[in-house]
Amino acid sequence: MMKVAVIGGGISGLCTSYYLIKAGVQVELYEPHKPTRENDKEVPFGASYVNAGYLTPSHIIPLSSPSLFASGLKMMFQRKSPFYIKPRLSANLMKWGLNFAKYSNNKHVDYAIPEIAQINLYSKALFQEILSSNEIGDFQYRDRGLLMMYKTKEVGEEELEVSHRATEFGIKSEQLNHEALKKIEPNIHASVMGAVRYYSDVSTNPIEFMSKMWTYLMAHQNFSLVEHKVTAIDLNGTEVKLHTDSGEGHSYDKVAITTGAQANHLLKSAGDSILLEAGKGYAIQTSKSDHIKFPALLLESKVAVSPFEDRIRFSGTMELSGINHNINNLRVSAIAESAEQYYQGLSIADFKLQEARCGLRPLSPDGLPYIGASKDPRVVVNTGGAMMGWSIGPAAGKMTTAVLVEQKSEISLSPFALNRF
């Protein structure tokens, strides 16, 4: 039986492990920060736990787009803006930024849109398949769609244009003016002009899904957890050897790197590298769970709103400040301020800002994930999902499994190749 090490216990690592087990592979997953309780709702950090929980076939525009590049240049050094780059000397950041600028053009957007739509729709089907199988148990899967809410005519027109392009992939949408929006979301602020409602999008609860996937994996005979941090990958010899912070070495047939924004460190130890930056996002919550009915994205402030059963999560910002989990209180307060600006009856006082959490989104320069083999085919990488990392989790896991077991992937891997830059 093939033995594979999966490094990283986020959504990518758990879904890769899930599909490897189904393929008859023995899996050892390395993750030093596994939640201590099955229903732990207070996970310290991690993009897989503090994200909005959206499955987003509607999000077809890549991070590297002309509009985001133009607006990003205006915002990038404003500490309370939705997009912020902390000034620092970094050759990797400079190289990443140059490639981000290179790919921020309409030609690349046209190329990326069908690839992004395809992997998101594929992943949505896999989420449905996991739910229907009942293997991990029931979990939140609300298919009420997503409201893209706007306060200005210009932003509304931009989103409407995106919705027209999305219809090419069977993604249904509808434009709602203020009055129509208020009928389904009574507490919207008077300044909100309207929304584009996407019917294809689904809201999940990340902590619930992750908890149940952990429970399923831990009970499987072909799965084991190693609660140590991998420090290096050694490719000398016929097997892949991992070195950990415990000083021990373990050997495997193959290895999958699914450590998100930190993937490049391990990949370099294996003789390869990718262009990758960490985009920090923050999440805060309010217990006023009956105040908002629909998942939404507040377009001007770039804040996602996620109604869960017992709370509402507001998450957002894109902060490029390196690999760290430091909380920037100015940026956290900016998220809370957006709640006041889009919803009546919500204020900063409704949030416990001191309990804000953060996660690092892995960003490629062209807005597409990395899924595929490295220079040494025994090392496979699954990272770079950016803001759609949660949405494509099952798809990326199944595609990574196909590479590891040397089977044909249901989706072409060429757009996601590691060596494309």
N, C-alpha and C positions, 0 to 999 in steps of 0.2 A: 504494500500500500504506500502510495506517495505521501510524504510528510512535508507539510508547508508551514512556514512561520508567517504569521500576519502581524505586522508591527503597527499598532495604533488601534485603540478601541472606540473610535468615533463611528458615525453612521457608515462611512466607507469600510472600515475594518470589520464591523459586525456583519454587514451585508456580504462582504467578500467571504467571511468565515461561513456564513449561512449557505451560500451557494457552493463553496468548496466541499462542505459536508455532504450536500446533496449529490455532489459528483463523486463521492466515495473517497475523499481525501482526509487524511489525519491532519488536524489543525492544532497548532499551538499559537495562541494570541498573546502578544506582549502589550501590557497596558498597566502602568503603575498607579493610575488614578481611577480605577473602577469604583462606582458608587457602592457604599457599604451596605445599603439596604435596598431590597427589591423595589419598594415604592418611595425611595428617597426623592423628595421634591426640592431639595436644597443642594444640588450639585454645585461645587465651587466655581467651575468655569468650563469652557469648552464650547466651540461653535455648534456641536451636535446637540447640546442641551439648552443653549440660550437663543437659538434661532427662532424665527417666526412660525415654523412648522408648516409652511405652504408647500403644496405640490403645484408647480407653476408652469403649465404648458403655455400660458400667455406671455411669459417673460422671454420673448424671442430675440430681443436686442442684446448683443454682447456688451460687456463692460467697455470695450474699446470701440466707442462710437463717436462720430463727430460732435454730436450734441453734448455728450457727457464730457468729452475732452475740452470743449469750449467753456462749459460751465465750471468744470473742474479747475481750469486755470484761474478763474476768478475767485474760487473758494479755497484753494488748496492750502493757503497759509492763514486762513481765518479759523481760529481755534474752536469756534462754536458752529462752524458750517457743517453740512452733511458730509463733505469730503475734505479731509485734512491730511497733509503730509508734514510730519515733524522734521524740520531741517536737521540733517545729519550727513556726515561724510560716509558714503557707502558706494563702492564701485558697483555692487550688485544692483542697488536701487537706481543708480544712474543708467546702467545698461537696461534694466527693466523699463524705466521711464522712456528711454529712447525707442524701444520696441513698442511700447504702448502708444506712443505718438505715431509711429510708423503704421500701425494697424488701425488707427482711429480714422477710417475713411469709409465712404459709402460702398466701395467695391468689397471690402472685407465684411461689412455688415451684410451685404447681399449673400456672400458666401456662407457666413456663420448662421444666419437665420434658420435655414432648413435643418442644419446639424443640431442646433439648440432645440428646435421644436421636436425633432425626431427623438432625441434622447430623453426629453422630458415626458413625451407621450408614452414612450416605452417604459419609463420608470413608473409612471402613474399606473399603467397596466400591471406592473409587477407588485406595487403596493396593494392593488385590488386582489391580486392572486394570493399574496401573503394573508390578507384579511380573510378571504374566502376559504383558505385552507384550514384556518383556525389553529394552525400549528403553534403560534405564539400567543393565541388567545385574542379576544376582542380588543380593539383600540379605536380611538376617535378617528373618524373618517367622514368629515362633513363636506358634502359636495354642493354647498350653497353658492359656490363661486367666490370671486374676489372683486371688491370695489376699488377702483383706481380713482381716488377722490382728488379734485383740483379746486383751486381758489381763483385762478386766472384763466382768461380765455386762451392765451398762448399755450399754456401747459395742457389745457383740455384738447386743443387742436392737435398737439403733438401726440397725445395718447390715442386720440381717435384715428390718427394715421397708422399708428402701430396696430390698432385693432383691425383695421382694414387688411393689413398684411397678414395678420394671424388667421383670418378667414380662409386663406389659401390652404391651411392645414386642418381645416374643419373645426377651428376654435371659435365657438359662438360667443358673441358679445352684444352689448346693447348700451347706447348712450342714455344717461338719465340726467335730466335737468334738476335743479334744486328741489322743486316740488315733488317730482317722482322719487327722488332719493330720500326725501324726508318721510315718505309713506312707508318705506321699509327700514329706515334708520332715523327714528324720530328725534334723536338728540344731536343731530349735526348742527354745527354753528351756522348762523345766518350768512356768514361770509363765504361759505362753501358753494361754489357755483354749480357743481354737479359731479358726476362720476361716469366712468366706463365700467360696466359690470361684465366680467368674464365668467361665463358659466362652466368652463372646463376646469377651473382651479378648485383645489380641495384643501381644507385645513385639517391638520393633525396636531397632536400634542407630543412634542419631541421627547419629553421626559418619560411619558407613558410608553411610547413605542420602544425607546432605548431600553427601558427597564424590562419590558417583556421579551425583547430580543436577547438581552443578557440571560434571563432566566432560561429561555429555550436552549441557548448554546451551552450554558453551564451544565445542563442536565444530559447533554448528548455524549455518548461514549467516545465519539471521535473528536472531541473538543477538550482542550485544557487551557487554563489561563496561567500565564507567567507574569507575576506582579513585579516586574523589574523594567527598568528603562534600558533599551538597546543603545549602546554607545558607538558601535561600529559593525560593519559587515565585512567579513573576510572571505574572499573568493579563491584563495589558494587551495588547490586540491580539487577533488571531484565533488565535494559537498560544499554547501554554503554554511559558513560558521558565523554565529552571532556572538558578540561580546556585550556584556551587560554591566550595569553599575554594581552588581554583586561580585564581579570578577570571574564569573563562570562563563564557559563557552558551550554553545549547543549547536549541533549540526543538523542541516535540513537538505532536502532535495531542491527546494526553491523557497523564495521569500517574496512577500508582497509588502511594499512600503505604503502605508495608508495613514501616515502621521500628519496629514494636512499641511499647514503652513511650515512645519518643521521638517518636511520630507527631504529637502535638499541636503541637509547635513548628512543624513545616512546615505543618500545616493552618492555623494562625493566620496564617502569612504569605500564605496563599491566601484569607483573609477568613472563615474558619470556625473552629470549635473543638469539642472533645468533652471529656467528663469522663473523665479517664484518670489512673491512678496506676501507679507501678512497684512490683511486688511481687518483691523480690529473693529468689532461691532459691540454695542452695549444693549442690555435689556433691563427694563424696570417693569414693575407690575403693580396693579391696583386690585383691591378686593371687590370693587364695585362691578361684579361680574354680570349684572343684569343691565348695565348702562349701554352696552354696545352689542348689537346682534350679529353683525357681519364682519368677517375678516376684511381688512382694508389696507391699502397703501396710500399714505398721505404724500402726494407727489412732490409738492414744493419742498417739504422738509425731509423727504426720503425716509419716512418712518413707517414701519409695518405695525399693524394692529391685529392682535390674535386673541379672540375670545375663547377661553377655556371654560370648563365647567365651573370652576371656583375662583377664577381670576381673569384679568385681561392683561396681556403682555404687550408692551410697546417696545419695539426694538429698532435699531438703526445705526446710522453713521458709518463712514468708511474712513478709518484712521490708519495711515501708514506710518507706524512709529517703531517698527522692528518687532522682534520676538520678545514679547513681555505681556504680562497680564495686569499692568498698572491701570487703575481707574482714573480717567480724566473727568473730574466732577463738572467742569464747564460743559462738556459734551453730553454728559448724562442729563444735566438740567435742561439742555436744549431739546432733548427728546420729550421731557415732561412738559415743556412749554408748548410743544406741538399739540399735545392733548387739549390744552385750553383753546388753541387756535382753530381746531377742527370740530370739537364737541362741546356742546353746552353742558354745564353741570359737572365738568371735570376740571381740576386745578392741580397745580404742583403739589399741594398739600395732600392729595389723594395717593401719592406715591412715597414709598420709603426709599429715598434716593441713596441712602447709605447701604442699602442691600442690592445695589446695582451689580450686575454680573457682566462678564465680557467673554468673547470668543474670538479666535483668529481665523478669518476666512483665507484660504490659500488662493492667491491671485496669479493667474498667468497673464502675460501682456496682451494676448489677443482675445481674452474672455472665454476661451474654450478650455475644458479640463485636460489633464494629462492622464491617459489610460493606455498602458502598453509596456512592452519590454524595454529594458535599458540596453546598454551596449553588451552586457552579459545577459543572455535570455533567461538565466535563472533568477534574475531580479526584476520584478514587475512593479510598476508604480501606478497608484490610483490617488490622484490629488488634483488641486486646481479648480474645484467646483465653484469657487467664489460664492456669490449670493444664491446660487442654485444648488449648492452642495447637498442640502437636505433633499431637495426635490429629485435629484438624480441618484441618490444613494443606492437603491436596489439595482438600477441599471448599471451604474459604475461597478458595483460588486459582482454582478453576473458577467459583465464584459471582462473584468479582471480575472475571474475564474476561467473563462474561455481561453485566455492567454496562458494561464498557468497550466491547464490540463491539455493545451495544444488542440483545442477545438475551434471551429469557426464561430465567431461572434455573430449574433443576430443583427448587429449594427456595425457598419464599417468602422474600423479603428483608426484609419488613416488621418482623419481630421484631428485626432487627439494624440498623435505620435509625440514622443518625448523630444525627438531631434528636429522638430519642425522650424526652429529658429536658427 
